[in-house]
Amino acid sequence: MSKALDNLLLYAGVVKRVGYTLTFGMLNAGSRDELLKLYNGYNGHHQPGENVPVDPFIIPKTDVFELFGNDNAAYEGVYECGFGHTTEFELKVISNLVKKWNPQRIFEIGTFQGRTTLNMALNSSSDAEIITLDLPAEELASTKMEIEEGEVRYVKKEVSGERFIGHPAASKIRQVFGDSASFDFNEYHNSVDVAFVDGSHAYEYVLNDSEKAFSIVRKGGLIIWHDYTNWPGVWTALNELHQNDSRFRGIRHIGGTSIAILTV
Ligand SMILES: C[S@@+](CC[C@H](N)C(=O)[O-])C[C@H]1O[C@@H](n2cnc3c(N)ncnc32)[C@H](O)[C@@H]1O
């Protein structure tokens, strides 16, 4: 009887809490955050920085690389895909591209937690250099152009590059900070073998970052863009570049991913 009463009280407490969260609670940032967490949990997403069990699924994974061969890369953290990350498959595709291009110098625009940075480091030669540019949270209000509201959460983080900090491969990684629209790319002109464009997803920024990537990548080098299929700004900017700018005519979308690539 007392167990039934306990359950009833618990149920009443949950109903009260949910009722509050969905009404007056919406005025409160903590409650909104709680709701977002609930939603993300429901959808299998995780918050950036949240401790996620590695591969929480029961059924073992496979993918086209494993089924049909040609997966030559090594990875870490592939199964921890969350907000702001490349998907598991995309991370494998990028790692394989890096392995194939065997770059001496990689430049990434948009570090976030450094999950892709780390995997690019793991798949490049021991003397390769990976430079990764990130917008410091303090500069959010003073960017040269406007970034998308939906990506503010990726800028506002306590640590940029937390996935590789302290990792043995971090010795190959150099972090630089600034706004990609005002950052001085001159030092890297024509010297980069692989550029990964994954900073702001706003149309103007994608145009800016694509131009900057083109200026730093050597002839025969590779530009990789992320989020072509799922951010309107990226989609529109890359479509326009492909159609109107002969330098970008060779862009190709890798099917089954949101990745686009160009051999310069
Ligand atoms: C989607 S996250 C990058 C994810 C990361 N490349 C990965 O694969 O895990 C976007 C990153 O771009 C950064 N960013 C946004 N606007 C930027 C700007 N104007 N200049 C430089 N970095 C920017 C954000 O701080 C964030 O770290």
PDBQT file of the ligand as one rigid body, heavy atoms in Angstrom, charges set to zero:
ROOT
HETATM    1  C1  LIG A 301      30.026  22.719 -35.836  1.00  0.00    +0.000 C 
HETATM    2  S1  LIG A 301      31.324  23.294 -34.869  1.00  0.00    +0.000 S 
HETATM    3  C2  LIG A 301      32.743  22.492 -35.556  1.00  0.00    +0.000 C 
HETATM    4  C3  LIG A 301      32.770  21.012 -35.359  1.00  0.00    +0.000 C 
HETATM    5  C4  LIG A 301      34.123  20.393 -35.567  1.00  0.00    +0.000 C 
HETATM    6  N1  LIG A 301      34.754  20.819 -36.800  1.00  0.00    +0.000 N 
HETATM    7  C5  LIG A 301      33.978  18.879 -35.589  1.00  0.00    +0.000 C 
HETATM    8  O1  LIG A 301      34.027  18.288 -36.662  1.00  0.00    +0.000 OA
HETATM    9  O2  LIG A 301      33.769  18.285 -34.502  1.00  0.00    +0.000 OA
HETATM   10  C6  LIG A 301      31.573  24.938 -35.422  1.00  0.00    +0.000 C 
HETATM   11  C7  LIG A 301      32.770  25.609 -34.781  1.00  0.00    +0.000 C 
HETATM   12  O3  LIG A 301      33.041  26.793 -35.534  1.00  0.00    +0.000 OA
HETATM   13  C8  LIG A 301      33.381  27.823 -34.654  1.00  0.00    +0.000 C 
HETATM   14  N2  LIG A 301      33.071  29.099 -35.307  1.00  0.00    +0.000 N 
HETATM   15  C9  LIG A 301      31.860  29.666 -35.512  1.00  0.00    +0.000 A 
HETATM   16  N3  LIG A 301      31.991  30.846 -36.131  1.00  0.00    +0.000 NA
HETATM   17  C10 LIG A 301      33.319  31.035 -36.328  1.00  0.00    +0.000 A 
HETATM   18  C11 LIG A 301      34.088  32.082 -36.899  1.00  0.00    +0.000 A 
HETATM   19  N4  LIG A 301      33.505  33.177 -37.389  1.00  0.00    +0.000 N 
HETATM   20  N5  LIG A 301      35.433  31.962 -36.914  1.00  0.00    +0.000 NA
HETATM   21  C12 LIG A 301      36.024  30.863 -36.413  1.00  0.00    +0.000 A 
HETATM   22  N6  LIG A 301      35.353  29.828 -35.869  1.00  0.00    +0.000 NA
HETATM   23  C13 LIG A 301      34.008  29.909 -35.814  1.00  0.00    +0.000 A 
HETATM   24  C14 LIG A 301      32.539  27.547 -33.419  1.00  0.00    +0.000 C 
HETATM   25  O4  LIG A 301      33.119  28.141 -32.271  1.00  0.00    +0.000 OA
HETATM   26  C15 LIG A 301      32.568  26.028 -33.350  1.00  0.00    +0.000 C 
HETATM   27  O5  LIG A 301      33.636  25.599 -32.553  1.00  0.00    +0.000 OA
ENDROOT
TORSDOF 0
